Amino acid sequence: MMKFRENEEAVSPVIGVILMVAITVILAAVIAAFVFGMTGNIETQKSVALTAKQISGDRLQVTIQSGADLSTLEYLRIEVTDSEGTPETYCAYVTGSGKTFTSGGEPTNGDTTDPITVGSIFTSGDNALTDGSDHVVIIGHFADGRDQMLLDTFL
């Protein structure tokens, strides 16, 4: 009759030591990330919904739909590149005298901007768009100084 020897150890001591060292290294890395501020520069995405469409042949209309960060949106920088690659930059914002849609990337003459609200509609003058496929990129400028792309489309 054969006698079997039972081994009751589930994990060898060498593997156990390796696992303990790995856990210690991972914990040290996580603690160091918080202590040295490595996680402090993570920025959240801004949330603003808007649409852009071509009206009257060559005019651009931007409509603000909604967004949790709408109250901090100061102005929109609208970059239109026609099918030939020619870029044009516009700025849309609200002042005490109403909604403004001008050439250039920022409000003109040091205008102070009022809050942009849901339902605000900004309409360009003539010749903002061509009859071809124009690439429209809308970038929002927020009160904290950050810029974020809000829309990238072809019209």
WOUR-V177811 format. One record per residue. N is the residue number from 0. OMEGA is omega in whole degrees, -180 to 180 (999 if undefined). NEAR is the number of other ideal C-beta (glycine too) atoms within 10 Angstrom. D_LAST is the distance of its C-alpha to the last C-alpha in Angstrom with 1 decimal. Layout:
n = (N;N)
omega = (OMEGA;OMEGA)
near = (NEAR;NEAR)
d_last = (D_LAST;D_LAST)
This chain:
n = (0;1;2;3;4;5;6;7;8;9;10;11;12;13;14;15;16;17;18;19;20;21;22;23;24;25;26;27;28;29;30;31;32;33;34;35;36;37;38;39;40;41;42;43;44;45;46;47;48;49;50;51;52;53;54;55;56;57;58;59;60;61;62;63;64;65;66;67;68;69;70;71;72;73;74;75;76;77;78;79;80;81;82;83;84;85;86;87;88;89;90;91;92;93;94;95;96;97;98;99;100;101;102;103;104;105;106;107;108;109;110;111;112;113;114;115;116;117;118;119;120;121;122;123;124;125;126;127;128;129;130;131;132;133;134;135;136;137;138;139;140;141;142;143;144;145;146;147;148;149;150;151;152;153;154)
omega = (-178;180;179;179;-179;176;-174;178;-177;-178;-179;-180;-179;179;177;179;179;178;180;178;180;179;180;180;179;178;179;180;179;180;179;179;179;-178;-177;174;-178;-179;-175;-175;178;-178;178;177;174;-178;176;179;178;178;176;177;179;179;177;175;-173;-179;180;178;179;-179;178;-177;-177;174;-180;-178;-178;-178;-180;179;-178;178;178;171;-175;-179;-179;177;-178;-176;178;178;180;-179;174;-178;179;177;178;-179;-180;173;178;-179;177;-179;-176;177;-173;172;-179;-174;-178;176;-175;173;178;178;171;-176;174;-179;173;-175;176;180;177;179;178;-178;-179;171;180;174;175;179;176;178;-179;180;-178;176;-177;176;180;-178;178;174;-174;-175;180;177;-179;174;178;177;-179;-178;177;-174;175;178;999)
near = (2;3;4;5;4;4;7;4;7;7;10;10;8;8;10;12;11;12;11;10;10;10;10;10;10;10;10;10;10;11;10;10;12;10;8;9;8;11;9;8;6;6;8;6;7;19;12;22;14;21;13;22;13;17;11;11;10;15;16;24;17;23;15;22;12;11;18;10;17;21;11;17;25;19;22;24;20;24;16;21;16;15;12;7;7;10;10;17;16;22;21;24;24;21;14;8;8;7;15;16;20;17;12;11;14;15;19;12;5;6;17;9;18;14;12;24;11;11;9;19;12;24;15;23;12;9;10;21;23;17;10;10;11;21;15;21;17;23;17;23;21;17;12;10;7;11;11;15;12;23;17;12;12;10;16)
d_last = (87.2;84.2;83.1;79.4;78.4;75.7;73.1;71.8;69.4;65.8;64.2;66.1;66.7;64.6;61.4;62.0;62.3;59.0;57.2;58.6;57.6;54.0;53.8;55.2;52.8;49.8;51.1;51.9;48.3;46.8;49.3;48.7;44.9;45.6;48.5;46.8;43.6;41.3;39.3;38.9;35.7;33.5;30.6;28.9;25.1;24.0;22.6;20.0;17.4;14.4;11.2;8.2;6.7;6.5;10.2;12.8;10.9;10.3;10.7;9.1;10.9;11.9;14.6;17.2;18.4;21.3;22.9;26.4;25.8;24.2;27.6;27.4;23.9;24.5;21.3;17.6;16.7;13.0;12.3;9.6;10.3;9.6;10.3;13.9;14.0;14.8;14.2;14.4;15.5;15.8;17.9;18.0;21.4;24.1;27.5;30.5;29.3;26.0;22.3;21.3;18.0;19.3;18.8;20.2;20.0;22.8;24.4;26.4;30.2;30.9;29.5;30.4;27.6;28.2;26.9;23.4;24.0;22.5;20.7;20.0;17.2;16.0;14.6;14.1;16.1;15.2;13.4;11.3;8.3;9.2;9.1;8.1;5.6;5.2;6.5;7.1;10.5;12.6;16.3;19.0;22.4;25.3;28.9;30.4;28.7;26.3;22.6;20.4;16.8;15.5;11.9;10.0;6.6;3.8;0.0)
